[in-house]
Amino acid sequence: MESSTTTSYSVVSELEGTLLKTPKPFAYFMLMAFEASGLIRYTLLLFLWPIIALLDVLGYRNGSLKLMIFVATAGLRESEIESVARAVLPKFYMDDISMDAWRAFGSCEKRVVVTRMPRVMVERFAKDHLRADEVIGTEIIINRFGYATGFIQESDVDRSIFNSVANLFEDRRPQLGLGRPIISGSQTFLSLCEEQVHAPVPSNYNVQRLHVQLLPVIFHDGRLVKLPTPATALLVLLWIPFGIILAVVRLFIGSMLPLWAIPYVSRIFNIRFMVKGKPPAAPASAGNQGVLFVCTHRTVMDPVILSYVLGRSIPAVTYSVSRLSEILSPIPTFRLTRVRDVDAEIIKKELSNGDLVVYPEGTTCREPFLLRFSALFAELTDKIVPVAMNYRVGFFHATTARGWKAFDPIFFFMNPRPVYEVTFLNQLEVEATCSSGKSPYDVANYVQRILAATLGFECTNFTRKDKYRVLAGNDGTVSYSSFLDQFEKVVATIKPFFK
């Protein structure tokens, strides 16, 4: 075998600084602190960053790592740590991937990832997206009540990783090792490998064939938009008080003004609406058959924004939206039942009174993908106007699967300069609707494709159930029967600020 080829049978790769371009895991512990616990833990870990950095400089890597793990996880339920690792961290890991290292890693048949971070924070991403067979990391000690103590089982992390790799490859040494250069006086897993490639992996490294493909992150949760490096984390922390005040002012002003005035006044408050295309005119008179706006679904505010840019109230049909969101909504909303015949009657009835908004994806999706479109809308009318909607924010995401959706508008308006893009496409020609003999599924797929092309997104066959199973471990159905459940979701949402 040539020493420069990556058609090796086995590879062991370090995560930090090799597969990930970022060598320090501090930002990922900041994410865990904020998303799993709250602002107090986030702030505490941020204020400890100078001590953590000093320990690293002085060579006390184990000490700095253990301090980060303790502050970020002590007292958290194991299930909450797993939830953040499943729903929040993969997106940030994926954005930080070194493609040169990945190509070398993916060209081997047996793939092992090693990390100094807790295994629970990495394993889901490594196995689902990097296609790793094994993940070796530190192990958080969990007490008998299911809470993390903040301590880890390993006293010497590098020695523990070395032993774990040696035990995993008892019969045959790993052929390829990817990692950072060995620090003087320390022993790492690289010494066990037949061939060692130090990070950064050169772009001209000889890769003949990939055995697996890197799987993209389609579903993502959490409120923070940017990876909270020390500088970014400090900026977010300083902005939060101003953001809350700004969001309250923006929401109050928006509730007092007529819909047509919002796009003009919003410029004063640094909110931007970008409108492309020509929207259809309002129905000539009340009671006339309206058009059906078939929109991509990015946030719970989509129908409200659509009404803003049209200058008139457009009713929307929704699925799992909280009661509070319905009460606070400035436009009429009609809840669907997921019973096909019943939902069809609801949509027909509202269309007979005028224009209507529908979101055939059934839920929001942040990433540049469109979920599978329900074909129900195509069966009910030929007056279909596709609308491509998207948004851009700087600090906070305006959607959640694990928290309470009623707070989505607050997080949206907490951003310094939120932007909403609305693109109206031409109304479908009769030849593209069911009236020409096309099946509803063909029509729905066609609308999905043209909206995806407009936004530069990709079409998928995933559904809302797939999203909620990945992010929240349920099917996404909102229960209205238990006040306690609703209260717990409120607490889970606001605790990043008030815990």
GIHULIN-V309955 format. One line per field, one symbol per residue. phi: phi as a letter, one per 20 degrees, with the letter a starting at -180 (. if undefined). burial: I if it has 24 or more other ideal C-beta (glycine too) atoms within 12 Angstrom, else O. A space follows every 50 residues. Layout:
# GIHULIN-V309955
phi->???
burial->???
This chain:
# GIHULIN-V309955
phi->.ffeedeffccccfefmcfeffedegfffffffffecqfffgfffffegg fffffffeneffffffffffffcgnefgfffffffeddfgffgffdfeff ffffffedfdccddbefggfedgfffeedemfeccdbfdfedffendfen edfeedfffffgffffffdfebffeccdafgffgnddcfgfeefcdceff fffeffdebeecdfefeedbcoefedfffgfffffffffggfffffffff fffffeefgfeggeffffemdcdddcndffffggbfnffeededdfddbf egfffffgfembfdfcdcdedfgffffeffcfcceedmegfffffffgff ffeqfbdccffnaebfffcdffefegfffdadeddfcedbbccddcfdcb ddddffegfffffffgbfcddcdeefggfgfedffenffgffffffffff ffffemedecdfcfffffffecmbenfeededffffffffffeefgdcf
burial->OOOOOIIIIIIIIIIIIIIIIIIIIIIIIIIIIIIIIIIOIIIIIIOIIO OIOOOIOOOOIIIIIIIIIIIIIIIIOIOIIIIIIIIIIIIIIIIIIIOI IIIIIIIIOIIIIIIIIIIIIIIIIIOIIIIIIIIIIIIIOIOOOOOIOI IIOIOOIIOIIIOIIIOIIOOOIIIIIIIIOOOOOOOIIIOIIOIIIIII IOOOIOIOOOIOOIOIIIIIIIIIIIIIIIOIIOOIIOIIOOIIOIIOOI IOOIOOOOIOOIIOOIOOIOIIIOOOOOIIOOOOOOOOOIIIIIIIIIII IIIIIIIIIIOIIIIIIIIIIIIIIIOOIIIIIIIIOIOOOOIIOIIIOI IOOIIIIIIIIIIIIIIIIIIIIIIIIIIIIIIIIIIIIIIIIIIIIIII IIIIIIIIIIIIIIIIOIIIIIIIIOIIOOOIIIOOOIOIOOIIIIIIII IIOIIOIOIIOIIIIIIIOIIIOOOIOIOOOOOOOOOOIOOIIOIIIOO
